[in-house]
Amino acid sequence: MGSGKSVFGKRLAKHLKLNFIDLDKHIEQKYKMTIPSIFSTFDETVFRNLETKELNEILKQDNLILACGGGTPCFNENMKRINSTSISVYLQLNEKALFDRLTKSKTKRPLIQGLKHDELLNKISKLLNEREQFYNQSKLTISGINMKVEEVAQLILATTD
């Protein structure tokens, strides 16, 4: 959440001349609801099940860059499926960098909407502690600060050799 997966994924897809899919945007378009609306109308469990269903369909495709939501790898054995079909990349950021980015986009993110400064810091710390074990299963870990598309593309291509 907030590491730049969607923005960087689009740039990487363009550089590698591949299609790009943002899983959250895909879900919003298919179900004609925003992610925050799905969370508030149903609950996180319903969202995670929809997310897994759509992820499984997308993973059947070849030659694309997929930006998952920050929680995607952490539910329903998703990380195992991602790694069995794809080259997974963890864009790693520290808590301060995530805080700086997420402060600007809180209203779009149901897990942090309405949180005050200290609450947001605590939530980021809690989520990282819960999720890091899944993120660390990625095939590549790359610093999310000052990433260069060309360098990441080279790392990914080297992984496919």
Residue pairs with C-beta under 8 A, 6 or more apart in sequence:
1 69
1 70
1 71
1 98
1 102
1 109
1 111
1 112
1 127
2 70
2 93
2 98
2 101
2 102
2 105
2 109
3 70
3 91
3 92
3 93
3 98
3 101
3 144
4 91
4 93
4 101
4 144
4 147
5 67
5 68
5 70
5 91
6 22
6 24
6 25
6 67
8 67
8 91
8 144
8 147
8 149
8 152
9 20
9 22
9 65
9 66
9 67
10 20
10 22
10 65
10 67
11 149
12 65
12 149
12 152
12 153
12 156
13 19
13 20
13 64
13 65
14 20
15 149
15 150
15 153
16 65
16 153
16 156
18 63
18 64
18 65
19 61
19 63
19 64
19 65
20 64
20 65
20 66
20 67
21 58
21 64
21 65
21 66
21 67
22 66
22 67
23 51
23 54
23 55
23 58
23 66
23 67
23 68
23 69
23 72
24 35
24 67
24 69
26 54
26 58
27 35
27 38
27 50
27 51
27 54
28 34
28 35
30 54
31 38
31 50
33 41
35 47
35 69
35 108
35 110
36 108
36 109
36 110
36 113
38 46
38 47
38 50
39 47
39 110
40 110
48 71
48 75
48 76
49 76
51 69
51 71
51 72
51 75
51 78
52 75
52 76
52 78
55 68
55 72
55 78
55 81
55 82
56 81
58 64
58 66
59 66
59 81
59 82
59 85
59 86
66 86
68 78
68 82
70 127
70 131
71 111
71 131
72 78
72 82
73 79
73 82
73 88
73 131
73 134
73 135
73 137
73 138
74 130
74 131
74 134
79 88
79 134
79 137
79 138
82 88
83 137
83 138
83 139
87 139
87 140
87 156
87 159
87 160
88 137
88 138
88 139
88 140
89 138
89 139
89 140
89 141
89 142
89 152
89 156
90 135
90 136
90 138
90 140
90 141
90 142
91 142
91 143
91 144
91 147
92 135
92 141
92 142
92 143
92 144
93 101
93 143
93 144
93 145
95 121
95 124
95 125
95 128
97 144
97 145
98 124
98 128
99 120
99 121
99 124
102 109
102 112
102 120
102 124
103 120
106 112
106 113
106 114
106 115
106 120
107 113
111 123
111 127
112 120
112 123
115 123
135 141
139 159
140 155
140 156
140 159
142 152
142 155
